Amino acid sequence: MKLKLVGLLLIGVAAWGKGLGLVSSIHIIGGVIAVGVFLLLIAVAGLYMIILGLVFVFQFGISWSCLAINRSKQTDVINASWWVMSNQTRDELERSFDCCGLFNLTTLYQQDYAFCTAVCKSRRPTCQMCGEKFLKHSEEALKILGGVGLFFSFTEILGVWLAMRFRNQKDPRANPSAFL
């Protein structure tokens, strides 16, 4: 019953927000309505245990992936994303992290370092490379995400077990031969 109310509430709030013009992004409205419809379908069909089990499997796998990714794979991901992003994004990252360039692995590093606008460049002759700072932050974030994900994945398994355990319980106050 609660899941039905939450689903209807999400659909209603999204429609109300769109009607009053409070939210202008159609992607946000569509996402909220989709989640509301999804919750409504789960509640109507009674698929709570199955959906929660699938969420556990995905969340458990992603959590272990976050904890298992090594430094060289993180370096590869950071390096690949650095050369795909726009110059404006690179400049913003260099200024916010107070670093210049990514890694000193390519000939593009000198060119990247020459266009750096970080404050550290005016204070010191050489700045710290951004790649090292990104690796430090990504390691911390991946450990936190993996740990939190593992914790909540086990609470989801507990939810599946409780749903299976108490799904067809008899009501002790009702007729002893009647099921709920």
C-alpha positions as CSV (number, residue, x, y, z in Angstrom):
1,M,0.0,0.0,0.0
2,K,2.8,2.4,0.9
3,L,4.6,1.7,-2.4
4,K,1.5,2.6,-4.3
5,L,1.1,5.9,-2.5
6,V,4.8,6.8,-3.1
7,G,4.4,6.0,-6.8
8,L,1.2,8.0,-7.1
9,L,2.8,10.9,-5.1
10,L,5.8,11.0,-7.4
11,I,3.6,11.1,-10.5
12,G,1.4,13.8,-9.0
13,V,4.3,16.0,-7.8
14,A,6.0,15.7,-11.2
15,A,2.8,16.7,-13.0
16,W,2.1,19.5,-10.5
17,G,5.7,20.9,-11.0
18,K,5.4,20.8,-14.7
19,G,1.9,22.4,-14.6
20,L,3.1,25.3,-12.5
21,G,6.3,25.7,-14.4
22,L,8.5,25.1,-11.4
23,V,10.7,22.6,-13.2
24,S,11.7,23.4,-16.8
25,S,13.7,20.3,-17.6
26,I,11.6,17.7,-19.3
27,H,14.3,15.1,-18.5
28,I,13.8,15.6,-14.8
29,I,10.0,15.4,-15.1
30,G,10.2,12.3,-17.3
31,G,12.6,10.6,-14.9
32,V,10.4,11.3,-11.8
33,I,7.3,10.1,-13.6
34,A,9.1,7.0,-14.8
35,V,10.3,6.2,-11.3
36,G,6.7,6.7,-10.0
37,V,5.2,4.4,-12.7
38,F,7.9,1.8,-12.0
39,L,7.1,1.9,-8.2
40,L,3.4,1.7,-9.0
41,L,3.9,-1.4,-11.2
42,I,6.1,-3.0,-8.5
43,A,3.4,-2.4,-5.9
44,V,0.5,-3.6,-8.1
45,A,2.3,-6.7,-9.4
46,G,3.9,-7.6,-6.0
47,L,7.3,-7.9,-7.5
48,Y,9.1,-6.3,-4.6
49,M,11.2,-9.3,-3.7
50,I,12.3,-9.9,-7.3
51,I,13.2,-6.3,-7.9
52,L,15.0,-5.9,-4.6
53,G,17.0,-9.1,-5.4
54,L,18.0,-7.7,-8.8
55,V,19.0,-4.4,-7.2
56,F,21.1,-6.4,-4.7
57,V,23.0,-8.2,-7.5
58,F,23.8,-5.1,-9.5
59,Q,24.7,-3.0,-6.4
60,F,26.9,-5.8,-5.0
61,G,28.7,-6.2,-8.3
62,I,29.3,-2.4,-8.7
63,S,30.4,-2.1,-5.1
64,W,33.0,-4.8,-5.6
65,S,34.1,-3.2,-8.8
66,C,34.7,0.1,-7.0
67,L,36.8,-1.6,-4.4
68,A,38.7,-3.8,-6.8
69,I,39.8,-1.2,-9.5
70,N,43.5,-0.7,-9.3
71,R,45.6,2.4,-9.8
72,S,46.6,1.6,-13.4
73,K,43.0,1.3,-14.5
74,Q,42.1,4.5,-12.7
75,T,45.1,6.2,-14.6
76,D,43.8,4.8,-17.9
77,V,40.2,6.1,-17.2
78,I,41.5,9.6,-16.1
79,N,43.9,9.8,-19.1
80,A,41.2,8.8,-21.6
81,S,38.6,11.3,-20.1
82,W,41.1,14.2,-20.0
83,W,41.7,14.2,-23.7
84,V,38.0,13.9,-24.5
85,M,36.8,16.9,-22.4
86,S,36.7,20.4,-23.7
87,N,39.5,23.0,-23.0
88,Q,37.1,25.0,-20.8
89,T,36.5,22.0,-18.6
90,R,40.2,21.3,-18.3
91,D,40.8,25.0,-17.4
92,E,38.1,24.8,-14.7
93,L,39.6,21.6,-13.3
94,E,43.1,23.0,-13.3
95,R,41.9,26.1,-11.4
96,S,39.8,24.3,-8.9
97,F,42.5,21.7,-8.1
98,D,45.3,24.2,-8.4
99,C,47.4,22.0,-10.7
100,C,48.6,22.0,-14.3
101,G,48.5,19.2,-17.0
102,L,47.6,15.6,-16.5
103,F,50.6,13.3,-16.5
104,N,54.0,13.8,-18.0
105,L,53.6,10.8,-20.3
106,T,53.0,12.5,-23.6
107,T,54.4,15.3,-25.8
108,L,51.0,17.0,-25.3
109,Y,51.9,17.6,-21.7
110,Q,54.2,20.6,-22.5
111,Q,51.4,22.1,-24.7
112,D,48.8,21.5,-22.0
113,Y,51.1,23.0,-19.3
114,A,51.8,26.1,-21.4
115,F,48.0,26.9,-21.6
116,C,47.4,26.3,-17.8
117,T,45.7,29.1,-15.9
118,A,46.0,27.7,-12.4
119,V,47.2,30.0,-9.6
120,C,50.1,27.7,-8.7
121,K,51.8,28.5,-12.0
122,S,52.3,32.1,-10.9
123,R,53.6,31.2,-7.4
124,R,56.0,28.4,-8.3
125,P,58.1,27.5,-11.3
126,T,56.4,24.1,-11.6
127,C,52.9,23.0,-10.5
128,Q,51.8,19.6,-9.3
129,M,50.3,17.5,-12.1
130,C,46.5,17.1,-12.0
131,G,46.6,13.4,-12.6
132,E,48.2,12.7,-9.2
133,K,45.5,14.8,-7.5
134,F,42.8,13.1,-9.5
135,L,44.1,9.7,-8.5
136,K,44.2,10.6,-4.8
137,H,40.6,11.8,-4.9
138,S,39.4,8.9,-7.0
139,E,40.9,6.3,-4.7
140,E,39.2,7.9,-1.7
141,A,35.9,8.2,-3.5
142,L,35.9,4.6,-4.8
143,K,36.6,3.2,-1.3
144,I,33.8,5.2,0.2
145,L,31.4,4.3,-2.6
146,G,32.3,0.6,-2.5
147,G,31.9,0.5,1.3
148,V,28.6,2.3,1.4
149,G,27.3,0.2,-1.6
150,L,28.3,-3.1,0.1
151,F,26.6,-2.0,3.4
152,F,23.3,-1.2,1.6
153,S,23.4,-4.2,-0.6
154,F,23.4,-6.4,2.5
155,T,20.5,-4.5,3.9
156,E,18.7,-5.2,0.7
157,I,19.3,-8.9,1.1
158,L,17.8,-8.6,4.6
159,G,14.8,-6.9,3.0
160,V,14.4,-9.8,0.6
161,W,14.7,-12.3,3.4
162,L,12.1,-10.5,5.6
163,A,9.7,-10.1,2.6
164,M,10.0,-13.9,1.9
165,R,9.7,-14.8,5.6
166,F,6.6,-12.7,6.4
167,R,4.8,-12.6,3.0
168,N,2.2,-15.3,3.7
169,Q,1.9,-15.1,7.5
170,K,-1.4,-15.8,9.1
171,D,-3.0,-13.0,11.1
172,P,-3.3,-14.4,14.6
173,R,-6.3,-12.2,15.3
174,A,-8.2,-13.5,12.3
175,N,-9.7,-16.8,11.4
176,P,-7.0,-19.4,11.9
177,S,-7.6,-21.0,8.6
178,A,-7.6,-17.7,6.6
179,F,-4.5,-16.3,4.9
180,L,-3.9,-12.7,4.2
